[in-house]
Amino acid sequence: MSTPTAMPACLYIVATPIGNLSDMTPHAIETLKHVAIIACEDTRTSGKLLAHFGIDTKGDNTNDKPVNKIDNIDAAADNKNRGHNKLWAYHEHNSAIQTPKIIEMIQQGHSVALISDAGTPLVSDPGYQLVQAAHAADVKVSPIVGASAAIAALSVAGLPSDRFSFIGFLPAKTHGRQKQLSALKSRPETLIFYEAPHRIVASLEDMVEVFGAEREVTYCRELTKTFETVYKTTLRSLVDFVKADDNQRRGEIVVVIAGVSVVQDDDISVHDKLLQRLLEDMSVKKAASLAADITGVKKNALYQRLLELQA
């Protein structure tokens, strides 16, 4: 049997599945099999994933240089017959300690992979500190691409994807959350949020208060998993939907919200005349929907303008 080529000394940023294990790429599997060290958020969570794909975490299968000294506070070396422990914990509480150790290992000629609990590293996790340190030390960084919950949600949201901003998790407290949402209220691009199940209702209610009840939104939960949800609606309707079903308050959640339509000043008078005429025969909601079909302007922006015209 031929011996695989040794992995070059490098920091590999390796994406893992967000749910469906078949989304793990062959490139990712081969990389994780042959690096000297795998840095991860939770060694227990990652250990199960690696075991599923037959990736040894004791270092026996690595084709990298043998690690003779590992000064690691989370995974002690076993230098007898089993080889070194290649799975290192790397998270927000120990990143300041682990970062220089990992950089030193790469500088000594060892290959290192960084993974998160799920998806692409550095998206709402502390991995950027390690990548930043690698660049500062002139250490090569290479991406092993794969799943990302944010991009997966955007792809199925049915909202403009030519421009978007990833916001991540909002502040846990109401005041901080509403303050950040207020700063985002007038942004024209699609906004992508992560949220924890125990805060999702409160966050959505704050979004209704700040963005308005008719702002378009797509609710993505447990993407690629058995009980996947992709639900496109308005913020007000989404609050009711989530409150009515306990299952919608479980699992991994991504909220994708439409940006505000930008209406040119010279178009405002044209739209006002149309909106005022439609208001003579129908409700604000129906008028906004019909005007959106006619003008191409987002319904939520027209809805807000109709309310202003009624005032």
Sequence and secondary structure as in RCSB ss.txt:
>XXXX:A:sequence
MSTPTAMPACLYIVATPIGNLSDMTPHAIETLKHVAIIACEDTRTSGKLLAHFGIDTKGDNTNDKPVNKIDNIDA
AADNKNRGHNKLWAYHEHNSAIQTPKIIEMIQQGHSVALISDAGTPLVSDPGYQLVQAAHAADVKVSPIVGASAA
IAALSVAGLPSDRFSFIGFLPAKTHGRQKQLSALKSRPETLIFYEAPHRIVASLEDMVEVFGAEREVTYCRELTK
TFETVYKTTLRSLVDFVKADDNQRRGEIVVVIAGVSVVQDDDISVHDKLLQRLLEDMSVKKAASLAADITGVKKN
ALYQRLLELQA
>XXXX:A:secstr
        S EEEE B SS GGG  HHHHHHHHH SEEEES HHHHHHHHHHTT  SSSTT  S        SSS
    SSS    EEE  TTTHHHHHHHHHHHHHTT  EEE  SSBSTTSSSTHHHHHHHHHHTT  EEEE    HH
HHHHHHS S  SSEEEEEE  SSHHHHHHHHHHHTT  SEEEEEE GGGHHHHHHHHHHHH TT EEEEEESTTS
TT EEEEEEHHHHHHHHHH GGGGSS EEEEE       HHHHHHHHHHHHHHHTTS HHHHHHHHHHHH   HH
HHHHHHHHHH 
